[in-house]
């Protein structure tokens, strides 16, 4: 892994790139170089693995790249290219073909290629290698880490979506985007289980073998199926390596991951090094880690703490490369949300789309800060493509996720206790989440509030897909509590009352926006199935331009139809997507709505068991009790996500003022009834 940076159409580009390289010094200590071009400057920090060739490198064009291309020798021979390492061969390919052959690259990369008046930015399709950029009419800049651009004074920085290739024109001072095809979970493999299992095992072996370096390396180890599979593979090959585990030092019984790691290491004959840190040590690590990952999200920080401490030991041990089992959950269906999904492989694909934002950037900056290169065989391109099409019945069996991987592992000689060990999330298995919670309580804060003290900046600026109901309000509140900035509300005004995507437009949503102090973007749509998605895309594109949002919040709970379509638009526009309510139980969601102080009233009913007497009722514990009884009696969806009822929020923790209803009318239409609020006002909160 390396660090890259470039600045164009800026008179201070040379000065800024030099400073930027000092900010990226942990990404490459073997060499730091820069090259001034007529329209700007490119810089590179080298972390040498294959060979020690400083960049930028020049042929017909000029390249800076952070890469590990595993098939570079094959490409060199196939296209008669020159070059002694992957970067030089990549330059040859770009000089000869431009980006035409980019999908033939087998590996991970983030690069900037300058030729004539064009600068091309691209990264591997899953986004293992990071790349951020800034653009306005006065200039263009990019770097491997967001914080480097921020420290140079840039704002409204965007992460390059891995499914987008960006081309900046240094003369016209604009850029174009080219979209790339992503993986698909269709068509499913039709071979029998044994054939699929054998093919998967072969692809796994290839994915691991191509990533094994000649230099000393380590394995981040929990004793679970993923890291144990990798350890067993290395052991069988006779390759020397060391396992690293990090946990909280506790006076009571040992953390689960330490117990499992010790048992697996003993059973497999592994060299295991354990780093324990005390509760008193944790704040010092948080001061380093939270700004490093540029995020105070509780889950991200808990995982990062585990990851960082283990990497610290690997660095001290002289490793330059570490392996991780990240990605196995997404391709083999290992999370609880996979078990709850109506389409498991679609859920796997959805997780892969978001990995670059959720996991990969965090893990990259942590390993780089410890002068380590991270290798992730479970995210091998060919393996991912194949595993997404494995029939879901082979992935989850008898409530056990990742069944096919566990079966392969047992067939290779791993014991049942290791192969079928149930997953424990890293932050819990290490007890670092417990540490964060205990420290937060000492300060009288929630975990989110406590972590925010280490990173007061907002994580990402978000637009909220907003209906005015309890779901979108609750989702927005959750994201705000996790230190995400709410940039605007986005509402679709549909002419079709029974839209497949959107709740019926409520005019008082304007009062809600005013009560929250947020700008409101209203987009009209005919509400016709699928065609309304073009209007949604238009609205999100406008929000991105006008309010500089970087992501979208949706209140979807179980509607795959809605989330799948929103995800596709977000990915197309380079926006991250957050669905904090996804697969949360309906009862839990409603209890949180009540507990968090949302005053949500029912404004429309359209289901058996509901009549106009329900209109205007505040969703409180009594109403929740009644909804639960209806669920038992007629199977009512108590969250109303299927259109059984709609809600409107008058007050809540997001509101600076509350809404008072001054007038309304009831309109009945056969099986449904609606409370139409014709007049309302804002009041000060008591």
URRAFEN-V36397 format. One record per residue. N is the residue number from 1. RES is the residue in one letter. SS is DSSP state (@ for helix, = for strand, . for the rest). PSI is psi in degrees with one decimal (* if undefined). Layout:
N|RES|SS|PSI / N|RES|SS|PSI
//
This chain:
1|X|.|149.6 / 2|X|.|-175.4 / 3|X|=|137.7 / 4|X|=|153.3 / 5|X|=|149.3 / 6|X|=|144.7 / 7|X|=|131.6 / 8|X|=|151.0 / 9|X|.|45.5 / 10|X|.|122.4 / 11|X|.|-23.0 / 12|X|.|22.8 / 13|X|@|-41.2 / 14|X|@|-46.8 / 15|X|@|-43.1 / 16|X|@|-37.8 / 17|X|@|-40.3 / 18|X|@|-44.5 / 19|X|@|-40.1 / 20|X|@|-37.7 / 21|X|@|-33.5 / 22|X|@|-32.8 / 23|X|@|-24.5 / 24|X|.|15.5 / 25|X|@|-31.9 / 26|X|@|-14.8 / 27|X|@|-10.9 / 28|X|.|106.2 / 29|X|.|-1.2 / 30|X|.|-28.8 / 31|X|=|146.2 / 32|X|=|123.7 / 33|X|=|162.3 / 34|X|=|162.2 / 35|X|=|123.6 / 36|X|=|129.9 / 37|X|=|167.7 / 38|X|.|-34.3 / 39|X|.|-1.7 / 40|X|=|-163.7 / 41|X|=|139.5 / 42|X|=|144.7 / 43|X|=|156.9 / 44|X|=|135.8 / 45|X|=|122.8 / 46|X|=|129.4 / 47|X|.|97.1 / 48|X|.|130.6 / 49|X|.|-54.9 / 50|X|.|-52.1 / 51|X|.|169.0 / 52|X|.|74.1 / 53|X|.|107.0 / 54|X|.|150.6 / 55|X|.|167.3 / 56|X|.|151.4 / 57|X|=|147.9 / 58|X|=|135.2 / 59|X|.|-120.8 / 60|X|.|-36.2 / 61|X|.|-173.3 / 62|X|=|139.2 / 63|X|=|137.2 / 64|X|=|132.7 / 65|X|=|144.5 / 66|X|=|104.1 / 67|X|=|157.6 / 68|X|=|99.0 / 69|X|=|112.9 / 70|X|.|-20.6 / 71|X|.|27.4 / 72|X|@|-33.9 / 73|X|@|-39.3 / 74|X|@|-41.1 / 75|X|@|-37.8 / 76|X|@|-45.1 / 77|X|@|-42.9 / 78|X|@|-39.9 / 79|X|.|12.8 / 80|X|.|52.1 / 81|X|.|157.4 / 82|X|.|162.5 / 83|X|.|143.2 / 84|X|.|3.0 / 85|X|.|178.1 / 86|X|@|-37.4 / 87|X|@|-43.2 / 88|X|@|-37.8 / 89|X|@|-38.3 / 90|X|@|-42.9 / 91|X|@|-43.5 / 92|X|@|-41.1 / 93|X|@|-42.7 / 94|X|@|-38.7 / 95|X|@|-36.6 / 96|X|@|-38.7 / 97|X|@|-4.8 / 98|X|.|-139.0 / 99|X|.|10.0 / 100|X|.|-36.8 / 101|X|.|16.4 / 102|X|@|-31.1 / 103|X|@|-8.6 / 104|X|@|-11.5 / 105|X|.|127.1 / 106|X|.|102.0 / 107|X|=|-160.0 / 108|X|=|143.7 / 109|X|=|156.2 / 110|X|=|122.8 / 111|X|=|160.7 / 112|X|=|126.0 / 113|X|=|121.0 / 114|X|=|125.3 / 115|X|=|122.8 / 116|X|.|-121.4 / 117|X|.|11.4 / 118|X|=|142.2 / 119|X|=|121.7 / 120|X|=|128.4 / 121|X|=|134.4 / 122|X|=|156.8 / 123|X|=|165.2 / 124|X|.|154.6 / 125|X|.|-28.0 / 126|X|.|-19.2 / 127|X|.|36.0 / 128|X|.|-36.7 / 129|X|.|128.9 / 130|X|.|155.3 / 131|X|.|125.8 / 132|X|=|152.9 / 133|X|=|160.3 / 134|X|=|140.5 / 135|X|=|135.5 / 136|X|=|-175.3 / 137|X|.|-15.4 / 138|X|.|-10.1 / 139|X|=|177.3 / 140|X|=|136.2 / 141|X|=|152.8 / 142|X|=|160.0 / 143|X|=|163.0 / 144|X|.|-27.1 / 145|X|.|139.5 / 146|X|@|-41.8 / 147|X|@|-29.2 / 148|X|@|-42.3 / 149|X|@|-39.1 / 150|X|@|-42.8 / 151|X|@|-18.9 / 152|X|.|0.9 / 153|X|.|4.2 / 154|X|.|148.6 / 155|X|.|167.5 / 156|X|.|50.1 / 157|X|.|140.5 / 158|X|=|146.4 / 159|X|=|130.6 / 160|X|.|121.8 / 161|X|.|130.8 / 162|X|.|-22.4 / 163|X|.|15.9 / 164|X|=|133.6 / 165|X|=|123.7 / 166|X|=|132.6 / 167|X|=|116.0 / 168|X|=|131.9 / 169|X|=|113.0 / 170|X|.|-19.4 / 171|X|.|-47.0 / 172|X|.|-14.5 / 173|X|.|43.2 / 174|X|=|173.7 / 175|X|=|157.1 / 176|X|=|154.1 / 177|X|=|137.2 / 178|X|=|125.9 / 179|X|=|145.4 / 180|X|.|147.9 / 181|X|.|140.6 / 182|X|.|-179.6 / 183|X|.|162.7 / 184|X|.|151.2 / 185|X|.|4.7 / 186|X|.|148.0 / 187|X|.|149.6 / 188|X|.|151.6 / 189|X|.|140.3 / 190|X|.|-3.3 / 191|X|.|166.4 / 192|X|.|168.8 / 193|X|@|-44.9 / 194|X|@|-38.1 / 195|X|@|-44.3 / 196|X|@|-41.3 / 197|X|@|-44.1 / 198|X|@|-43.6 / 199|X|@|-41.6 / 200|X|@|-42.3 / 201|X|@|-40.7 / 202|X|@|-45.2 / 203|X|@|-35.7 / 204|X|@|-44.6 / 205|X|@|-43.9 / 206|X|@|-41.8 / 207|X|@|-38.6 / 208|X|@|-48.3 / 209|X|@|-42.9 / 210|X|.|-18.6 / 211|X|.|-6.1 / 212|X|.|119.1 / 213|X|.|165.9 / 214|X|.|-20.4 / 215|X|.|169.3 / 216|X|.|136.7 / 217|X|=|165.5 / 218|X|=|173.2 / 219|X|=|125.6 / 220|X|=|119.9 / 221|X|.|128.3 / 222|X|.|-10.6 / 223|X|.|2.2 / 224|X|.|178.9 / 225|X|@|-39.5 / 226|X|@|-54.7 / 227|X|@|-31.5 / 228|X|@|-36.4 / 229|X|@|-45.3 / 230|X|@|-44.7 / 231|X|@|-44.2 / 232|X|@|-38.5 / 233|X|@|-49.6 / 234|X|@|-42.5 / 235|X|@|-44.8 / 236|X|@|-30.6 / 237|X|@|-6.7 / 238|X|.|26.8 / 239|X|.|125.5 / 240|X|.|135.5 / 241|X|.|168.6 / 242|X|=|141.5 / 243|X|=|142.3 / 244|X|=|130.5 / 245|X|=|140.0 / 246|X|=|134.7 / 247|X|=|168.9 / 248|X|=|136.4 / 249|X|.|111.8 / 250|X|.|152.0 / 251|X|.|-27.3 / 252|X|.|-155.4 / 253|X|.|153.3 / 254|X|.|148.6 / 255|X|.|149.0 / 256|X|@|-43.5 / 257|X|@|-33.2 / 258|X|@|-42.2 / 259|X|@|-47.8 / 260|X|@|-40.5 / 261|X|@|-42.8 / 262|X|@|-44.2 / 263|X|@|-44.7 / 264|X|@|-41.0 / 265|X|@|-40.7 / 266|X|@|-44.1 / 267|X|@|-37.5 / 268|X|@|-5.1 / 269|X|.|46.6 / 270|X|.|152.6 / 271|X|.|116.6 / 272|X|=|128.8 / 273|X|=|128.7 / 274|X|=|134.7 / 275|X|=|120.1 / 276|X|=|135.6 / 277|X|=|150.4 / 278|X|.|167.0 / 279|X|@|-35.6 / 280|X|@|-24.1 / 281|X|@|-24.6 / 282|X|@|-46.0 / 283|X|@|-37.0 / 284|X|@|-42.0 / 285|X|@|-39.9 / 286|X|@|-36.4 / 287|X|@|-29.3 / 288|X|@|-46.5 / 289|X|@|-43.6 / 290|X|@|-48.1 / 291|X|@|-29.6 / 292|X|@|-45.1 / 293|X|@|-5.1 / 294|X|.|40.9 / 295|X|.|135.1 / 296|X|.|15.2 / 297|X|.|131.5 / 298|X|@|-46.8 / 299|X|@|-45.7 / 300|X|@|-42.4 / 301|X|@|-40.6 / 302|X|@|-43.9 / 303|X|@|-42.9 / 304|X|@|-39.2 / 305|X|@|-45.8 / 306|X|@|-46.8 / 307|X|@|-45.1 / 308|X|@|-45.9 / 309|X|@|-40.2 / 310|X|@|-40.6 / 311|X|@|-33.8 / 312|X|@|-41.4 / 313|X|@|-41.1 / 314|X|@|-39.6 / 315|X|@|-47.2 / 316|X|@|-25.4 / 317|X|.|-2.1 / 318|X|.|11.2 / 319|X|.|149.3 / 320|X|.|-12.5 / 321|X|=|138.9 / 322|X|=|145.5 / 323|X|=|150.4 / 324|X|.|153.5 / 325|X|.|11.5 / 326|X|.|137.6 / 327|X|.|-24.0 / 328|X|@|-41.3 / 329|X|@|-38.8 / 330|X|@|-34.1 / 331|X|@|-23.8 / 332|X|@|3.1 / 333|X|.|74.0 / 334|X|.|-4.3 / 335|X|.|162.1 / 336|X|@|-35.3 / 337|X|@|-25.2 / 338|X|@|-41.4 / 339|X|@|-32.0 / 340|X|.|-4.5 / 341|X|.|146.6 / 342|X|.|-15.3 / 343|X|.|95.3 / 344|X|@|-45.0 / 345|X|@|-32.2 / 346|X|@|-38.2 / 347|X|@|-38.4 / 348|X|@|-46.2 / 349|X|@|-42.9 / 350|X|@|-42.4 / 351|X|@|-39.4 / 352|X|@|-36.6 / 353|X|@|-33.7 / 354|X|@|-0.7 / 355|X|@|-32.7 / 356|X|@|-33.3 / 357|X|@|-40.1 / 358|X|@|-41.5 / 359|X|@|-42.6 / 360|X|@|-39.5 / 361|X|@|-42.5 / 362|X|@|-50.8 / 363|X|@|-32.5 / 364|X|@|-49.8 / 365|X|@|-29.4 / 366|X|@|-48.0 / 367|X|@|-39.9 / 368|X|@|-35.8 / 369|X|@|-21.7 / 370|X|.|18.2 / 371|X|.|40.5 / 372|X|.|147.0 / 373|X|=|132.6 / 374|X|=|132.7 / 375|X|=|132.7 / 376|X|.|83.8 / 377|X|@|-27.3 / 378|X|@|-11.2 / 379|X|@|20.1 / 380|X|.|135.8 / 381|X|@|-45.9 / 382|X|@|-37.6 / 383|X|@|-45.9 / 384|X|@|-47.0 / 385|X|@|-40.4 / 386|X|@|-46.0 / 387|X|@|-28.4 / 388|X|.|-21.7 / 389|X|.|4.1 / 390|X|.|128.6 / 391|X|.|137.1 / 392|X|@|-25.6 / 393|X|@|-18.4 / 394|X|@|-9.2 / 395|X|.|-39.3 / 396|X|.|121.7 / 397|X|=|126.2 / 398|X|.|44.7 / 399|X|.|14.6 / 400|X|=|115.0 / 401|X|.|161.3 / 402|X|.|36.8 / 403|X|@|-45.8 / 404|X|@|-38.2 / 405|X|@|-41.8 / 406|X|@|-38.4 / 407|X|@|-41.9 / 408|X|@|-44.7 / 409|X|@|-44.0 / 410|X|@|-36.9 / 411|X|@|-25.8 / 412|X|.|-4.8 / 413|X|.|-1.1 / 414|X|.|141.8 / 415|X|.|160.5 / 416|X|@|-37.6 / 417|X|@|-33.6 / 418|X|@|-48.2 / 419|X|@|-33.9 / 420|X|.|23.2 / 421|X|.|131.5 / 422|X|.|146.7 / 423|X|.|136.7 / 424|X|.|122.2 / 425|X|.|143.2 / 426|X|@|-41.4 / 427|X|@|-24.7 / 428|X|@|-42.8 / 429|X|@|-29.2 / 430|X|.|-14.5 / 431|X|.|18.3 / 432|X|@|-29.3 / 433|X|@|-39.8 / 434|X|@|-40.8 / 435|X|@|-44.0 / 436|X|@|-41.9 / 437|X|@|-42.6 / 438|X|@|-41.6 / 439|X|@|-38.4 / 440|X|@|-43.2 / 441|X|@|-35.9 / 442|X|@|-30.4 / 443|X|.|-1.3 / 444|X|.|31.1 / 445|X|.|163.4 / 446|X|.|167.8 / 447|X|@|-42.3 / 448|X|@|-45.3 / 449|X|@|-40.9 / 450|X|@|-47.3 / 451|X|@|-28.4 / 452|X|@|-24.0 / 453|X|.|-20.3 / 454|X|.|-14.6 / 455|X|.|80.4 / 456|X|.|-19.0 / 457|X|.|153.3 / 458|X|.|147.1 / 459|X|.|-63.0 / 460|X|.|145.1 / 461|X|=|127.3 / 462|X|=|147.7 / 463|X|=|142.3 / 464|X|=|120.2 / 465|X|=|109.5 / 466|X|.|125.7 / 467|X|.|-16.3 / 468|X|.|-5.2 / 469|X|.|-179.5 / 470|X|@|-35.7 / 471|X|@|-50.3 / 472|X|@|-36.1 / 473|X|@|-44.5 / 474|X|@|-42.5 / 475|X|@|-42.5 / 476|X|@|-40.6 / 477|X|@|-43.2 / 478|X|@|-43.9 / 479|X|@|-37.6 / 480|X|@|-39.1 / 481|X|@|-26.8 / 482|X|.|15.4 / 483|X|.|31.8 / 484|X|.|138.4 / 485|X|=|132.2 / 486|X|=|117.3 / 487|X|=|-33.3 / 488|X|=|164.8 / 489|X|=|140.3 / 490|X|=|119.0 / 491|X|=|134.8 / 492|X|=|125.7 / 493|X|=|99.6 / 494|X|=|135.4 / 495|X|.|-21.5 / 496|X|.|117.6 / 497|X|.|-33.2 / 498|X|.|58.6 / 499|X|.|146.7 / 500|X|.|-22.4 / 501|X|.|-33.2 / 502|X|.|142.3 / 503|X|.|150.4 / 504|X|.|136.3 / 505|X|.|132.6 / 506|X|.|112.6 / 507|X|.|-31.3 / 508|X|.|2.3 / 509|X|@|-26.4 / 510|X|@|-37.2 / 511|X|@|-37.7 / 512|X|@|-45.7 / 513|X|@|-42.1 / 514|X|@|-40.0 / 515|X|@|-31.6 / 516|X|@|-13.0 / 517|X|.|32.9 / 518|X|.|143.8 / 519|X|.|147.2 / 520|X|=|127.3 / 521|X|=|116.9 / 522|X|=|128.1 / 523|X|=|124.7 / 524|X|=|145.8 / 525|X|=|148.3 / 526|X|.|-22.7 / 527|X|.|15.1 / 528|X|.|140.4 / 529|X|.|134.2 / 530|X|.|-44.2 / 531|X|.|-27.7 / 532|X|@|-17.2 / 533|X|@|-31.7 / 534|X|@|-36.8 / 535|X|@|-36.9 / 536|X|@|-43.7 / 537|X|@|-41.3 / 538|X|@|-42.7 / 539|X|@|-43.4 / 540|X|@|-36.8 / 541|X|@|-40.9 / 542|X|@|-41.3 / 543|X|@|-38.5 / 544|X|@|-42.3 / 545|X|@|-45.2 / 546|X|@|-32.3 / 547|X|@|6.0 / 548|X|.|36.8 / 549|X|.|151.9 / 550|X|.|-6.7 / 551|X|=|172.3 / 552|X|=|138.8 / 553|X|=|130.8 / 554|X|.|147.0 / 555|X|.|20.1 / 556|X|.|139.6 / 557|X|.|-55.4 / 558|X|.|-0.7 / 559|X|.|93.8 / 560|X|@|-34.9 / 561|X|@|-49.0 / 562|X|@|-51.7 / 563|X|@|-40.4 / 564|X|@|-42.3 / 565|X|@|-37.8 / 566|X|@|-40.9 / 567|X|@|-43.8 / 568|X|@|-40.8 / 569|X|@|-44.5 / 570|X|@|-44.4 / 571|X|@|-38.3 / 572|X|@|-39.1 / 573|X|@|-0.8 / 574|X|.|28.0 / 575|X|.|141.8 / 576|X|=|153.2 / 577|X|=|137.0 / 578|X|=|124.8 / 579|X|.|76.6 / 580|X|.|-14.2 / 581|X|.|-2.0 / 582|X|.|123.6 / 583|X|.|20.0 / 584|X|.|138.9 / 585|X|.|145.3 / 586|X|@|-41.8 / 587|X|@|-44.2 / 588|X|@|-42.9 / 589|X|@|-48.4 / 590|X|@|-37.0 / 591|X|@|-37.4 / 592|X|@|-36.9 / 593|X|@|-46.2 / 594|X|@|-48.7 / 595|X|@|-33.9 / 596|X|.|0.7 / 597|X|.|21.9 / 598|X|.|128.7 / 599|X|=|89.5 / 600|X|=|126.9 / 601|X|=|151.9 / 602|X|=|125.0 / 603|X|=|-6.8 / 604|X|=|139.5 / 605|X|=|144.5 / 606|X|.|57.0 / 607|X|.|156.0 / 608|X|.|134.5 / 609|X|.|-12.6 / 610|X|.|136.1 / 611|X|.|-176.5 / 612|X|@|-14.3 / 613|X|@|-20.3 / 614|X|@|-21.6 / 615|X|.|133.2 / 616|X|.|-9.3 / 617|X|.|136.4 / 618|X|=|133.9 / 619|X|.|98.8 / 620|X|.|-170.1 / 621|X|@|-33.3 / 622|X|@|-45.2 / 623|X|@|-41.0 / 624|X|@|-42.3 / 625|X|@|-43.9 / 626|X|@|-38.0 / 627|X|@|-38.7 / 628|X|@|-37.6 / 629|X|@|-38.8 / 630|X|@|-33.8 / 631|X|@|-43.3 / 632|X|@|-35.5 / 633|X|@|-48.4 / 634|X|@|4.2 / 635|X|.|26.0 / 636|X|.|135.5 / 637|X|.|107.1 / 638|X|.|-17.5 / 639|X|.|-12.0 / 640|X|.|17.4 / 641|X|.|-20.8 / 642|X|.|12.1 / 643|X|.|8.3 / 644|X|.|-36.9 / 645|X|=|162.6 / 646|X|=|152.7 / 647|X|=|164.6 / 648|X|=|132.7 / 649|X|=|124.9 / 650|X|=|-24.7 / 651|X|=|161.8 / 652|X|.|178.0 / 653|X|.|-17.4 / 654|X|.|-18.2 / 655|X|.|132.1 / 656|X|.|-26.9 / 657|X|=|165.0 / 658|X|=|160.3 / 659|X|=|131.8 / 660|X|=|132.0 / 661|X|=|125.5 / 662|X|=|-31.5 / 663|X|=|151.9 / 664|X|=|167.7 / 665|X|=|154.8 / 666|X|=|129.6 / 667|X|=|124.5 / 668|X|=|144.0 / 669|X|=|81.7 / 670|X|.|-111.7 / 671|X|.|-7.6 / 672|X|=|163.8 / 673|X|=|149.1 / 674|X|=|140.1 / 675|X|=|110.4 / 676|X|=|111.6 / 677|X|=|111.9 / 678|X|=|-19.6 / 679|X|=|136.8 / 680|X|=|168.3 / 681|X|=|161.2 / 682|X|=|139.7 / 683|X|=|152.5 / 684|X|=|145.5 / 685|X|.|138.3 / 686|X|.|*
//
